[in-house]
């Protein structure tokens, strides 16, 4: 309910709030949706990383369920984030995709996690599947951090917003935008966690019926 209320507020206010006259102009409104989905993805992938470690320490099936469903929903948010980013790019840069280290790193990160799902689907034995995918998930998270956060900074110049002087960074947003931005971020994160929990509960029920 809290997530729904926050996102409803973000959607309505995101279209009504006055945005500053910057280079990206009205497209700045996508900040409340595109960035929010990536925030949700980051939290979910981090949860998956933590629960993969917990699984390797305890070998409890519950830990594996949370890990895989966190990745599933995180990947969904990541793909939606890329799609909304492409819409933003079309209006800002004139093309849905440009040669940029941040965009390429994000695409590589998505492919790494798609490979995680393919790997899980290729292993029949449940215990072996959980162990192998837990190890891969930990590696995938580290590579994702490298491709999305470290390598783009090392690559040099990027036209993607996110530099220290970028007008779309939270610390540089005007107060009228911050009161929409922060609730939107929290709303997307809560939505992702709620969907993940629903999927975990659904898996538990399905597994109980199969026993």
NORZIGI-V881749 format. One record per backbone hydrogen bond with DSSP energy under -0.5 kcal/mol. NH is the residue of the N-H (numbers start at 0). CO is the residue of the C=O. If there is no record, write none. Layout:
NH:CO
NH:CO
This chain:
4:0
5:1
6:2
7:3
8:4
9:5
10:6
11:7
12:8
13:9
14:10
14:11
15:11
16:12
21:19
24:21
26:23
27:24
28:25
29:26
30:27
31:28
32:29
33:29
34:29
34:30
35:30
36:32
37:33
38:34
39:35
40:36
41:37
42:38
43:39
44:40
45:41
46:42
47:43
48:44
49:45
50:46
51:47
52:48
53:49
54:50
55:51
56:52
57:53
58:54
62:59
63:59
64:60
65:61
66:62
67:63
68:64
69:65
70:66
71:67
72:68
73:69
74:70
75:71
76:72
77:73
78:74
79:75
80:76
81:77
82:78
83:79
84:80
85:81
86:82
87:83
88:84
89:85
90:86
91:87
92:88
93:88
94:88
99:97
103:99
104:100
105:101
106:102
107:103
108:104
109:105
110:106
111:107
112:108
113:109
114:110
115:111
116:112
117:113
118:114
119:115
120:116
121:117
121:118
122:119
123:121
128:124
129:125
130:126
131:127
132:128
133:129
134:130
135:131
136:132
137:133
138:134
139:135
140:136
141:137
142:138
143:139
144:140
145:141
146:142
147:143
148:144
149:144
150:145
153:149
154:150
155:151
155:152
165:162
168:165
171:168
172:168
172:169
176:173
177:173
178:174
179:176
180:176
181:177
183:179
184:180
185:181
186:182
187:183
188:184
189:185
190:186
191:187
192:188
193:189
194:190
195:191
196:192
197:193
198:194
199:195
200:196
201:197
202:198
203:199
204:200
205:201
206:202
207:203
208:204
209:205
210:206
